[in-house]
Amino acid sequence: MNAPFRGGQQTRESFAAYLCDDDTVEQIKPVVNDMGWDVAKVHKGGLRNAVQSLSITASPSILLVDLSESSDPINDINGLAEVCEPGTVVIAIGQVNDVRLFRDLVSSGIHDYLLKPIFAEQVRDVFMNAQAMLNAPRMTEAVDHVRHTVTAVVGTRGGVGASTIATSLAWLFGQQGKRRTALLDLDVHFGTGALTLDLEPGRGLIDAIDNPSRIDGLFIERALVRANDNLAILSAEAPINQPLMSDGGTFFHLREEIKAAFESTVIDLPRAMMISYPHLLNDLNAVVLVTELTLAGARDAIRLLSAFKTACPDARVFLVANKVAPTGTEVSRKDFETSIEREIDLVLPLDAKLAVKAAKLGQSLAETTRGTRLGTSIGKLATMILSAGDEAPDGDNVADAKDAKKQSLLSKLSVSGLMKGKAKG
């Protein structure tokens, strides 16, 4: 509802308000008059009246709605979204002082939520902010020179921290890279992208899978949950008894619409999704393969590196060893690199205390670990990826993997190295 307006056939009013009580009406009218808007556009009736009116008339540029008489504000706001045209900046007022309600409303597309009783200066500031946003140049017009980058993050095994790194990279692209970034969490049933940042995932991804024909720019605007000014997340918590039914076209359309609205896309890509929908690897700029220094991690790294070379030969592949303890790894770094026949690009040290702190604060690991060795390493990875996005594709980044049938993985690993690792453990 609050995206820049793209134009339409009907003439749009500058402002309209639908309020529940006389006191609020009297507070609003002088401010509306000062803004140069038509005072006659201040109506009685609240949100229900707004939905009825806007279903048959063009939406204003700025809409003020009163939620005081709404028993289910989130559901009612979604009903309002069905009749609001793209580009309408919606400001809500109400009596419920609840942080979670505020977050849910903002996630639903509301520009701001004001708590009653309202004051003239407060309302004027919100109106001016909304007007400034409408008059600002569209982001896509201002940054057409920025090449869109698509990064997929894949874990060799469950629990290696791929989702944690995906969230951190998305946060860094937005905050430090100053890029409008979307995080697409494709673990439809157990995704943690939104949970990591203390957000409700919403139903956007599930709705897209159920109704792929609905996917367009407006759908993306409403479906993504905004974490901050430069980061939005499309995640889900689908019921366990609801299998994923899609031919894969949904994910292609989502990527195309996200690409049109954002400058960077980070895809948290589970291995199972990659196997079921191999086209998800098409047109990637970078792949981050996250592993642990274990025998199973080495085996699956070989297989996945080979798959990437076939499915996305132009993508830069970064191999990241995550949660590496100072001593006692199952396989040493040297033996691991020997077995997979390529070097590890980055080693992220194990820091359980900072990981717990990030979880408790509802922050990405990159945000919590700023200024630490771990945070510096994650920041280096983000810089490497963004730099790679501006370079020509490099097919030599991925080393050729040997056919597993010709030589067993154990025979490649240094026996002495393994024994030393076990002795230290």
C-alpha positions as CSV (number, residue, x, y, z in Angstrom):
1,M,0.0,0.0,0.0
2,N,2.8,2.4,0.6
3,A,4.9,1.9,-2.5
4,P,5.5,4.8,-4.9
5,F,2.5,5.2,-7.1
6,R,3.0,4.1,-10.7
7,G,0.1,5.9,-12.3
8,G,-3.5,5.0,-13.1
9,Q,-6.6,6.0,-15.0
10,Q,-8.5,7.7,-12.2
11,T,-7.7,11.0,-10.6
12,R,-6.5,10.5,-7.1
13,E,-7.4,12.8,-4.2
14,S,-4.5,14.0,-2.1
15,F,-6.0,12.9,1.2
16,A,-8.9,11.1,2.9
17,A,-9.6,10.2,6.5
18,Y,-12.2,7.8,8.1
19,L,-12.5,8.4,11.8
20,C,-14.6,6.9,14.6
21,D,-15.2,9.8,17.0
22,D,-15.9,13.6,17.0
23,D,-12.9,14.5,19.1
24,T,-10.5,12.9,16.7
25,V,-12.2,14.6,13.8
26,E,-11.8,18.0,15.4
27,Q,-8.2,17.4,16.0
28,I,-7.5,16.3,12.5
29,K,-9.4,19.0,10.5
30,P,-7.1,22.0,11.4
31,V,-4.0,19.9,10.4
32,V,-5.7,18.9,7.1
33,N,-6.5,22.5,6.4
34,D,-2.9,23.6,7.1
35,M,-1.6,20.9,4.7
36,G,-3.8,22.4,1.9
37,W,-6.1,19.4,1.7
38,D,-9.9,19.3,1.4
39,V,-11.4,19.2,4.9
40,A,-14.5,17.6,3.4
41,K,-12.5,14.5,2.9
42,V,-12.5,13.8,6.7
43,H,-15.3,11.3,7.1
44,K,-16.9,9.5,10.0
45,G,-17.1,5.7,10.1
46,G,-13.7,4.3,10.7
47,L,-12.1,1.4,8.8
48,R,-15.3,-0.3,7.8
49,N,-16.5,2.8,6.1
50,A,-13.1,3.2,4.4
51,V,-13.3,-0.3,2.9
52,Q,-16.8,0.3,1.6
53,S,-16.0,3.7,0.1
54,L,-12.7,2.7,-1.5
55,S,-14.2,-0.3,-3.1
56,I,-16.1,2.0,-5.5
57,T,-13.8,5.1,-5.6
58,A,-10.2,5.8,-6.4
59,S,-7.8,5.6,-3.4
60,P,-6.3,8.9,-2.1
61,S,-2.5,9.4,-2.0
62,I,-2.6,9.5,1.8
63,L,-5.2,7.6,3.8
64,L,-5.9,8.0,7.5
65,V,-8.0,5.2,9.0
66,D,-9.3,4.7,12.6
67,L,-9.0,1.2,14.0
68,S,-10.8,1.9,17.3
69,E,-13.9,-0.1,16.4
70,S,-12.1,-3.0,14.8
71,S,-12.1,-6.3,16.7
72,D,-9.5,-7.8,14.4
73,P,-7.2,-5.0,13.1
74,I,-4.8,-7.1,11.1
75,N,-7.6,-9.0,9.2
76,D,-9.4,-5.7,8.6
77,I,-6.2,-4.0,7.3
78,N,-5.8,-6.9,4.9
79,G,-9.3,-6.3,3.7
80,L,-8.4,-2.6,3.2
81,A,-5.4,-3.7,1.2
82,E,-7.7,-5.5,-1.3
83,V,-9.4,-2.2,-2.2
84,C,-6.4,0.2,-1.9
85,E,-4.5,1.0,-5.1
86,P,-0.7,0.8,-5.2
87,G,0.9,3.9,-4.0
88,T,-1.5,4.8,-1.2
89,V,0.3,5.7,2.0
90,V,-1.9,4.3,4.9
91,I,-1.7,5.8,8.4
92,A,-3.6,4.1,11.1
93,I,-4.8,5.4,14.5
94,G,-6.1,3.3,17.4
95,Q,-6.5,2.8,21.1
96,V,-4.5,-0.4,21.6
97,N,-1.0,0.2,22.9
98,D,0.8,-3.0,21.9
99,V,4.2,-3.3,20.2
100,R,3.3,-6.5,18.5
101,L,0.2,-5.0,16.9
102,F,2.4,-2.1,15.7
103,R,4.9,-4.5,14.1
104,D,2.1,-6.5,12.5
105,L,0.5,-3.4,11.1
106,V,3.7,-2.2,9.6
107,S,4.4,-5.6,8.2
108,S,1.0,-5.5,6.5
109,G,1.9,-2.3,4.7
110,I,0.9,0.4,7.1
111,H,3.1,3.5,7.0
112,D,2.6,4.4,10.7
113,Y,0.4,3.7,13.7
114,L,-0.6,6.5,16.0
115,L,-2.0,6.0,19.5
116,K,-5.0,7.9,20.8
117,P,-5.3,10.6,22.0
118,I,-3.6,12.2,19.0
119,F,-2.1,15.6,18.9
120,A,-1.9,18.1,16.1
121,E,1.9,18.4,15.9
122,Q,2.3,14.6,16.0
123,V,-0.2,14.2,13.1
124,R,1.4,17.0,11.1
125,D,4.8,15.4,11.3
126,V,3.4,12.0,10.1
127,F,1.6,13.7,7.2
128,M,4.7,15.6,6.2
129,N,6.8,12.4,6.3
130,A,4.2,10.6,4.2
131,Q,4.1,13.4,1.7
132,A,7.9,13.5,1.5
133,M,7.9,9.8,0.7
134,L,5.4,10.2,-2.1
135,N,7.5,13.1,-3.6
136,A,10.8,11.2,-3.3
137,P,12.2,9.8,-6.5
138,R,11.6,6.1,-7.1
139,M,14.5,4.0,-5.9
140,T,14.7,2.1,-9.2
141,E,15.1,5.4,-11.0
142,A,17.9,6.6,-8.8
143,V,19.9,3.4,-8.8
144,D,19.6,1.9,-12.2
145,H,23.4,1.8,-12.5
146,V,23.6,-0.7,-9.6
147,R,23.7,-4.3,-10.9
148,H,21.3,-6.6,-9.2
149,T,23.0,-9.4,-7.4
150,V,21.4,-12.8,-6.6
151,T,23.2,-14.9,-3.9
152,A,22.1,-18.4,-2.9
153,V,23.3,-19.8,0.5
154,V,23.3,-23.6,0.7
155,G,24.4,-25.8,3.6
156,T,26.3,-29.1,3.0
157,R,24.4,-30.5,6.1
158,G,21.6,-29.5,8.3
159,G,22.7,-27.4,11.3
160,V,25.9,-26.0,9.7
161,G,24.5,-22.4,10.0
162,A,23.5,-21.6,6.4
163,S,20.4,-19.8,7.4
164,T,22.3,-17.8,10.0
165,I,24.8,-16.7,7.3
166,A,22.0,-16.0,4.8
167,T,20.3,-13.6,7.3
168,S,23.6,-12.0,8.1
169,L,24.5,-11.4,4.5
170,A,21.1,-9.9,3.7
171,W,21.5,-7.6,6.7
172,L,25.0,-6.5,5.7
173,F,23.9,-5.9,2.0
174,G,21.2,-3.5,3.3
175,Q,23.0,-1.8,6.2
176,Q,26.6,-1.6,5.0
177,G,26.2,-2.1,1.3
178,K,23.2,0.4,1.3
179,R,21.4,-1.9,-1.1
180,R,17.6,-2.5,-1.0
181,T,17.8,-6.2,-0.2
182,A,15.2,-9.1,-0.1
183,L,15.8,-12.3,1.8
184,L,13.9,-15.2,0.2
185,D,13.7,-18.0,2.7
186,L,12.7,-21.2,0.8
187,D,12.5,-23.5,3.8
188,V,8.7,-23.2,3.5
189,H,7.9,-25.3,6.6
190,F,10.8,-24.6,9.0
191,G,12.3,-21.4,7.7
192,T,14.0,-19.1,10.3
193,G,14.7,-16.0,8.3
194,A,11.9,-14.0,9.9
195,L,12.3,-15.7,13.3
196,T,15.9,-14.7,13.5
197,L,15.0,-11.0,13.3
198,D,12.1,-11.4,15.7
199,L,9.5,-10.9,13.0
200,E,6.3,-12.8,12.1
201,P,6.7,-14.4,8.6
202,G,3.3,-13.6,7.4
203,R,1.5,-15.7,4.7
204,G,3.1,-14.1,1.6
205,L,5.2,-17.1,0.5
206,I,2.3,-19.6,1.2
207,D,-0.1,-17.4,-0.8
208,A,2.4,-17.2,-3.6
209,I,2.6,-21.0,-3.8
210,D,-1.1,-21.4,-3.6
211,N,-1.9,-18.7,-6.1
212,P,1.1,-18.1,-8.4
213,S,-1.1,-16.0,-10.8
214,R,-1.3,-13.3,-8.1
215,I,2.4,-12.6,-8.1
216,D,3.1,-9.1,-9.3
217,G,4.8,-5.9,-8.0
218,L,1.9,-5.1,-5.7
219,F,1.8,-8.7,-4.3
220,I,5.5,-8.4,-3.5
221,E,5.0,-5.1,-1.8
222,R,2.4,-6.6,0.6
223,A,3.9,-10.0,1.1
224,L,7.4,-9.1,2.2
225,V,7.9,-8.4,5.9
226,R,10.1,-5.3,6.4
227,A,13.0,-5.7,8.8
228,N,14.4,-2.2,8.3
229,D,14.5,0.5,5.5
230,N,16.8,-1.7,3.3
231,L,15.8,-5.2,4.2
232,A,12.6,-7.2,3.6
233,I,12.0,-10.9,4.1
234,L,9.7,-13.4,2.4
235,S,9.5,-16.4,4.7
236,A,6.9,-18.9,5.8
237,E,5.8,-21.4,8.5
238,A,3.6,-23.6,6.5
239,P,1.6,-26.3,8.4
240,I,3.6,-29.6,8.6
241,N,0.6,-31.5,7.2
242,Q,0.6,-29.2,4.1
243,P,3.0,-30.6,1.5
244,L,4.6,-28.2,-1.0
245,M,2.7,-28.4,-4.2
246,S,4.4,-26.3,-6.9
247,D,5.9,-26.9,-10.3
248,G,8.6,-24.4,-9.5
249,G,7.1,-21.6,-11.6
250,T,6.1,-19.8,-8.5
251,F,9.8,-19.3,-7.4
252,F,10.8,-18.1,-10.8
253,H,8.1,-15.4,-10.8
254,L,9.0,-14.4,-7.2
255,R,12.6,-13.9,-8.2
256,E,11.7,-11.8,-11.2
257,E,9.4,-9.5,-9.2
258,I,11.9,-9.2,-6.4
259,K,14.6,-8.4,-8.9
260,A,12.5,-5.6,-10.3
261,A,11.9,-4.1,-6.8
262,F,15.3,-4.7,-5.1
263,E,19.0,-4.3,-5.7
264,S,20.1,-7.6,-4.0
265,T,18.4,-10.9,-3.4
266,V,19.7,-13.5,-0.9
267,I,18.1,-16.9,-1.2
268,D,18.3,-19.3,1.8
269,L,18.2,-22.4,-0.3
270,P,17.7,-25.8,1.4
271,R,19.4,-28.7,-0.4
272,A,16.1,-30.5,-0.9
273,M,14.7,-27.5,-2.7
274,M,17.7,-27.3,-4.9
275,I,17.2,-30.9,-5.9
276,S,13.5,-30.6,-6.5
277,Y,13.7,-27.3,-8.4
278,P,17.2,-27.1,-10.1
279,H,16.2,-24.0,-12.0
280,L,16.6,-22.1,-8.7
281,L,20.3,-22.2,-9.5
282,N,19.9,-20.4,-12.8
283,D,21.2,-16.9,-13.2
284,L,23.0,-16.7,-9.8
285,N,25.8,-14.3,-9.3
286,A,27.2,-16.0,-6.2
287,V,26.7,-19.2,-4.2
288,V,27.8,-19.5,-0.6
289,L,28.3,-23.1,0.3
290,V,28.4,-23.4,4.1
291,T,30.0,-26.5,5.6
292,E,31.5,-28.0,8.8
293,L,34.9,-29.6,8.9
294,T,33.6,-33.2,9.1
295,L,33.8,-36.3,6.9
296,A,30.1,-35.9,5.9
297,G,30.6,-32.2,5.2
298,A,33.6,-33.0,2.9
299,R,31.6,-35.7,1.1
300,D,28.6,-33.4,0.4
301,A,30.8,-30.4,-0.5
302,I,32.3,-32.5,-3.3
303,R,28.9,-33.4,-4.6
304,L,27.4,-29.9,-4.3
305,L,30.5,-28.2,-5.9
306,S,30.1,-30.5,-8.8
307,A,26.4,-29.7,-9.1
308,F,27.1,-25.9,-9.0
309,K,29.6,-26.2,-11.8
310,T,27.0,-27.9,-14.0
311,A,23.9,-25.9,-13.0
312,C,25.4,-22.4,-12.5
313,P,28.8,-22.3,-14.2
314,D,29.0,-18.5,-14.2
315,A,28.3,-18.1,-10.5
316,R,31.2,-17.4,-8.1
317,V,31.2,-20.1,-5.4
318,F,32.4,-19.2,-2.0
319,L,33.2,-22.1,0.3
320,V,32.7,-21.2,4.0
321,A,33.7,-23.4,6.9
322,N,31.4,-22.3,9.8
323,K,31.5,-22.7,13.5
324,V,35.1,-23.9,13.5
325,A,36.5,-24.6,16.9
326,P,40.2,-23.6,17.6
327,T,41.0,-27.3,18.2
328,G,39.4,-30.7,17.9
329,T,37.7,-30.5,14.5
330,E,36.8,-33.9,13.0
331,V,38.8,-33.2,9.9
332,S,41.6,-30.6,9.7
333,R,41.3,-27.8,7.3
334,K,44.3,-29.1,5.3
335,D,42.8,-32.5,4.9
336,F,39.4,-31.1,4.1
337,E,40.8,-29.0,1.3
338,T,42.8,-31.9,0.0
339,S,39.8,-34.1,-0.1
340,I,37.6,-31.6,-2.0
341,E,40.5,-30.4,-4.2
342,R,40.0,-26.7,-3.6
343,E,40.7,-24.2,-0.9
344,I,38.2,-22.9,1.7
345,D,37.5,-19.3,1.0
346,L,36.7,-18.3,4.6
347,V,36.7,-19.8,8.0
348,L,34.2,-18.5,10.6
349,P,35.2,-19.2,14.2
350,L,32.9,-20.8,16.7
351,D,31.5,-18.2,19.2
352,A,28.6,-19.7,21.1
353,K,28.2,-16.8,23.4
354,L,27.7,-14.3,20.6
355,A,25.3,-16.7,18.8
356,V,23.2,-16.9,21.9
357,K,23.3,-13.2,22.4
358,A,22.1,-12.6,18.8
359,A,19.2,-15.1,19.3
360,K,18.1,-13.3,22.5
361,L,18.2,-9.9,20.9
362,G,16.4,-10.9,17.8
363,Q,19.3,-9.7,15.6
364,S,21.3,-11.1,12.8
365,L,24.6,-12.6,13.8
366,A,26.4,-9.9,11.7
367,E,24.7,-7.1,13.7
368,T,25.5,-8.6,17.1
369,T,29.1,-9.5,16.3
370,R,30.1,-6.1,14.9
371,G,33.7,-5.3,15.9
372,T,34.5,-8.9,16.8
373,R,36.7,-11.4,14.9
374,L,33.6,-13.3,13.8
375,G,31.8,-10.1,12.7
376,T,34.8,-9.0,10.7
377,S,34.9,-12.4,8.9
378,I,31.2,-12.2,8.0
379,G,31.7,-8.7,6.8
380,K,34.6,-9.8,4.6
381,L,32.3,-12.5,3.0
382,A,29.7,-9.8,2.2
383,T,32.3,-7.6,0.6
384,M,33.7,-10.5,-1.5
385,I,30.2,-11.3,-2.8
386,L,29.3,-7.7,-3.7
387,S,32.7,-7.3,-5.4
388,A,32.2,-10.5,-7.3
389,G,28.8,-9.2,-8.5
390,D,30.6,-6.4,-10.3
391,E,33.2,-8.6,-12.0
392,A,33.0,-10.8,-15.0
393,P,32.0,-14.4,-14.3
394,D,35.0,-16.6,-13.3
395,G,34.5,-20.2,-14.1
396,D,37.8,-21.2,-12.4
397,N,36.4,-20.5,-8.9
398,V,35.0,-24.0,-8.5
399,A,37.6,-26.8,-8.7
400,D,36.7,-30.0,-10.6
401,A,35.4,-32.6,-8.2
402,K,36.5,-36.2,-8.8
403,D,34.0,-39.0,-9.4
404,A,33.3,-40.5,-6.0
405,K,33.2,-44.0,-7.6
406,K,36.9,-43.8,-8.7
407,Q,38.3,-43.1,-5.3
408,S,36.7,-43.2,-1.8
409,L,36.6,-40.1,0.3
410,L,38.5,-41.9,3.2
411,S,41.4,-42.7,0.9
412,K,41.7,-39.0,0.0
413,L,41.9,-37.9,3.6
414,S,45.1,-37.9,5.5
415,V,44.9,-40.8,8.0
416,S,47.5,-39.1,10.3
417,G,45.5,-35.8,10.2
418,L,42.3,-37.6,11.2
419,M,44.1,-39.4,14.1
420,K,45.5,-36.1,15.3
421,G,42.0,-34.6,15.2
422,K,40.5,-37.4,17.2
423,A,43.4,-37.3,19.7
424,K,42.8,-33.6,20.3
425,G,39.1,-34.1,20.7
